[in-house]
């Protein structure tokens, strides 16, 4: 390297000497062949110096890919709530075609954070105090182990009704994805019932609205569906041309018989030898960008204390249209509980949500409905619950959003309630 630099300096000095000796005539006459050859040689030496310096300089590590905005999830498509640029910058950590892990080195752990804070009030008689609150703080961790495998872990810090903070491992998955047609996850996962549960995980920043549809409330918030499961989840594409057909197959412990005294997710010990199953399919037609429609069937057997064994079947269907400027979500779920030797109880639930993006603000409307029989053996405290929600979401910055939402709830044999809340949700 030093010899090359010395030759370049010498050549430059020689060229200066020739220029001085030539005087103004050099500027007026054509450059002689000797001088032209010298200039060419200088250019070659300078290029060689740059090449050698680039080879000796340490390679810059690629910027880490931020973790999981879930623009493409195990059964979801692009979420339209955050701006398109932020979604593109954080996409693909949990996708149908495998895990788009950081490519700079295997075993490197990437951590992405999500959180929200807000204020909420209601005119319910038993919960009429308005309060500021801390929502969930979610640490989403990914690590790529090889070209075809990786780890996803999602840990949530959250306070309960007694203001005590707890920590829960919401998801822990080893993913093996050799191709688009076979993707297997082993561990604790979000059950692929419908669309919302796998399109939006534990981050309010991801979703348009203030909260999840009550049909997909988490188990510890009183939700009626087995949102989490422990076992094996397999999904992938089905060769179908432009139809974009995908399949889902899951086997897990299922949930405990619904009780406030037990952890609803059977993380370690199953209460019986019967495993839950879930089978489904959905399509994403290439000619209808943003459209997805699908169906799933979940089956399990429950063993509540003091009651006969209960066969549980959950049927779900969804049809959505979603892009960065508009979303229209529609889901229908039917839960059927059949005690041994008894009658079948049907609990229907559905929601519809529509939202356009208008510059920096996204107005949205949602109507939701759940209706459980008063004699339902598992959902005795659910009853009838339905009503509209209106809200606005402002993108404060690329990774922060402010939301305000009004809810009206209507019930069987109870007075209607009204609630309002504000929320600042963000990613970091």
Beta strands, then each sheet from edge to edge (+ up, - down):
strand 1: 109-122
strand 2: 131-144
strand 3: 149-159
strand 4: 165-179
strand 5: 182-190
strand 6: 228-237
strand 7: 245-252
strand 8: 276-283
strand 9: 291-302
strand 10: 310-323
strand 11: 326-339
strand 12: 344-356
strand 13: 361-371
strand 14: 384-397
strand 15: 400-411
strand 16: 417-427
sheet 1: 1+ 2- 3+ 4- 5+ 6- 7+ 8- 9+ 10- 11+ 12- 13+ 14- 15+ 16- 1+
end
